[in-house]
Amino acid sequence: MRILISGASIAGPVLAYWLDRYGFDVTVVERTPAPRKTGGGHAVDLFRPAMQIVEQMGVADQIRAKATGTEALVLRRPTGKPVTLDLRKLFTAVSDNHVEIMRDDLSELLYNATCSDVDYIFADSITAIDDGEVTFERSRAQRFDVIVGADGLHSNVRALTFGPESEFTTWLGAYLAIFSVPNYRELDGVMEMIVDSGRMAGIYSAAHMDDARAGFFLRLPQPLDYHHRDIERQKQLLHNHFHDMKWEVPRLLAELDHTPSFYFDSIMQLRLDTWSRGRVTLVGDAAYCPGPAVGGSTSMAVVGSYILAGELAAHAGDHAAAFATYEREIGEYVRRSRGFAVTAAKSLIPRGRLEVWAMVNAIRLINVLPAPVSRAAAKLNTKGVRLHDSIAVRDYTGFDRMRE
Ligand SMILES: Cc1cc2nc3c(=O)[nH]c(=O)nc-3n(C[C@H](O)[C@H](O)[C@H](O)COP(=O)(O)OP(=O)(O)OC[C@H]3O[C@@H](n4cnc5c(N)ncnc54)[C@H](O)[C@@H]3O)c2cc1C
């Protein structure tokens, strides 16, 4: 059975790995000219269920070796002393097995784990899907039994199959930008941020990175009228909204004008009732992004890919039956993540001075609580901070090489 996956970031290679292990014939098409390389992207999180899956893939130790190593957050306000949050304590409370890693480091490791068994086509994109007939921008047309969109929040496969993205997205009230800057503050294990009413800016690096990432978060009353690829306008917007912020913000804004890598997007949530139509289904951010940076979507992308591959194996390639159970298995996790992300998006960027004050005091509280107490309190909260760790995932490993 021939399966085509669009997207080679996180969901794509995880899905490809498991499908290949179950004996399917897998091709991955990726728009970028080459595999993602170490050091790029932004920090993402893997929680317990996702770590168990990558453990079974044999890449968990390599993933731990590339962890960002961020241990503390130093938070500044326009006035008053900075407060420091012990992130190790926070993550120990939130998860029994958590790793923070740069997105492209993770992608490179997952690609390396699959590239000798799976066919990768780079610098190409699907242009049409007609039942199983797929046409591409550059490659010749081919027939596949199943086509999976693992091509992210602005998924091409979703647009071709379900229609325009605007029909399925809900804006969560904020925008974010991430860009590369020199690690001129020589950060090692520390993330620094400044927060004010409706806006937040900061900088972090990872243990093995030569550069650092600047991050800007902006809350607005109305969505912007802009195109998500209009980089010049996005940079101008950041200058307009952050020009009067103190601390390192003027320096970070100066770097913005000649950064080699820049990302800007709205924090929005995808809400589709189903992710499958005919021979096509969706996985990861393409299907159920709860919101970038607010919903733990990387873990969900890993778990969703593992479940989709497992269901295709369990149903011996009967894609209609497999898609239905895949959607049932992941559905509750998706719904809970959506709820969590809406709350997280509200509290991430304070709306006024009172919320800045509340944020600082929450950090102080976490710092003074003994670790076992914060762990015990967090464990009661399976809909919130313990959401990802509390997900139970079916074990599909019995289907290994079932088709050989
Ligand atoms: C700024 C930012 C901060 C984030 N912070 C966090 C965080 O702290 N924690 C966390 O867990 N998650 C975070 N996320 C989310 C995380 O990056 C995603 O959930 C994760 O990368 C999802 O993986 P994916 O493979 O589904 O999609 P993506 O990583 O988006 O990958 C999609 C892939 O598809 C490719 N593609 C796109 N279009 C096409 C096409 N037409 N044809 C072929 N290929 C195509 C892309 O090039 C890309 O390689 C953040 C995201 C952003 C943007």
The ligand as a MOL file (V3000), in Angstrom:
LIG
                    3D

  0  0  0     0  0            999 V3000
M  V30 BEGIN CTAB
M  V30 COUNTS 53 58 0 0 0
M  V30 BEGIN ATOM
M  V30 1 C 6.8520 30.5200 17.1310 0
M  V30 2 C 6.3740 29.1680 17.5330 0
M  V30 3 C 6.5880 28.7450 18.8190 0
M  V30 4 C 6.1650 27.4740 19.1970 0
M  V30 5 N 6.4100 27.0560 20.4580 0
M  V30 6 C 6.0580 25.8110 20.8080 0
M  V30 7 C 6.3240 25.3410 22.1340 0
M  V30 8 O 6.8420 26.0690 22.9770 0
M  V30 9 N 6.0010 24.0530 22.4050 0
M  V30 10 C 5.4290 23.2220 21.4890 0
M  V30 11 O 5.1960 22.0500 21.7780 0
M  V30 12 N 5.1260 23.6500 20.2570 0
M  V30 13 C 5.4150 24.9220 19.9010 0
M  V30 14 N 5.1210 25.3690 18.6500 0
M  V30 15 C 4.3800 24.4930 17.7260 0
M  V30 16 C 5.2600 23.4910 17.0090 0
M  V30 17 O 6.2460 24.1270 16.2270 0
M  V30 18 C 4.3540 22.6360 16.1300 0
M  V30 19 O 3.2960 22.1040 16.8860 0
M  V30 20 C 5.0810 21.4640 15.5010 0
M  V30 21 O 6.1910 21.9260 14.7590 0
M  V30 22 C 4.0740 20.7020 14.6300 0
M  V30 23 O 4.7270 19.8570 13.7600 0
M  V30 24 P 4.1080 19.5090 12.3320 0
M  V30 25 O 5.0700 18.5540 11.7260 0
M  V30 26 O 2.6840 19.1380 12.4780 0
M  V30 27 O 4.0880 20.8960 11.5360 0
M  V30 28 P 5.2760 21.8860 11.1770 0
M  V30 29 O 6.3990 21.7710 12.1390 0
M  V30 30 O 4.6600 23.2170 10.9720 0
M  V30 31 O 5.8060 21.3300 9.7920 0
M  V30 32 C 5.1080 21.3880 8.5860 0
M  V30 33 C 6.0540 20.9800 7.4830 0
M  V30 34 O 5.3450 20.9630 6.2670 0
M  V30 35 C 6.1030 21.6260 5.2810 0
M  V30 36 N 5.2010 22.1680 4.2740 0
M  V30 37 C 4.4110 23.2630 4.3340 0
M  V30 38 N 3.7380 23.4270 3.1930 0
M  V30 39 C 4.0960 22.4000 2.3810 0
M  V30 40 C 3.7350 22.0300 1.0840 0
M  V30 41 N 2.9050 22.7600 0.3380 0
M  V30 42 N 4.2740 20.9040 0.5530 0
M  V30 43 C 5.1640 20.1520 1.2750 0
M  V30 44 N 5.5570 20.4840 2.5160 0
M  V30 45 C 5.0300 21.5860 3.0660 0
M  V30 46 C 6.8430 22.7130 6.0440 0
M  V30 47 O 7.9590 23.1850 5.3250 0
M  V30 48 C 7.2150 21.9460 7.3020 0
M  V30 49 O 8.4130 21.2390 7.1440 0
M  V30 50 C 5.5050 26.6410 18.2580 0
M  V30 51 C 5.2770 27.0880 16.9640 0
M  V30 52 C 5.7040 28.3430 16.6120 0
M  V30 53 C 5.4550 28.7930 15.2130 0
M  V30 END ATOM
M  V30 BEGIN BOND
M  V30 1 1 1 2
M  V30 2 1 2 3
M  V30 3 2 2 52
M  V30 4 2 3 4
M  V30 5 1 4 5
M  V30 6 1 4 50
M  V30 7 2 5 6
M  V30 8 1 6 7
M  V30 9 1 6 13
M  V30 10 2 7 8
M  V30 11 1 7 9
M  V30 12 1 9 10
M  V30 13 2 10 11
M  V30 14 1 10 12
M  V30 15 2 12 13
M  V30 16 1 13 14
M  V30 17 1 14 15
M  V30 18 1 14 50
M  V30 19 1 15 16
M  V30 20 1 16 17
M  V30 21 1 16 18
M  V30 22 1 18 19
M  V30 23 1 18 20
M  V30 24 1 20 21
M  V30 25 1 20 22
M  V30 26 1 22 23
M  V30 27 1 23 24
M  V30 28 2 24 25
M  V30 29 1 24 26
M  V30 30 1 24 27
M  V30 31 1 27 28
M  V30 32 2 28 29
M  V30 33 1 28 30
M  V30 34 1 28 31
M  V30 35 1 31 32
M  V30 36 1 32 33
M  V30 37 1 33 34
M  V30 38 1 33 48
M  V30 39 1 34 35
M  V30 40 1 35 36
M  V30 41 1 35 46
M  V30 42 1 36 37
M  V30 43 1 36 45
M  V30 44 2 37 38
M  V30 45 1 38 39
M  V30 46 1 39 40
M  V30 47 2 39 45
M  V30 48 1 40 41
M  V30 49 2 40 42
M  V30 50 1 42 43
M  V30 51 2 43 44
M  V30 52 1 44 45
M  V30 53 1 46 47
M  V30 54 1 46 48
M  V30 55 1 48 49
M  V30 56 2 50 51
M  V30 57 1 51 52
M  V30 58 1 52 53
M  V30 END BOND
M  V30 END CTAB
M  END
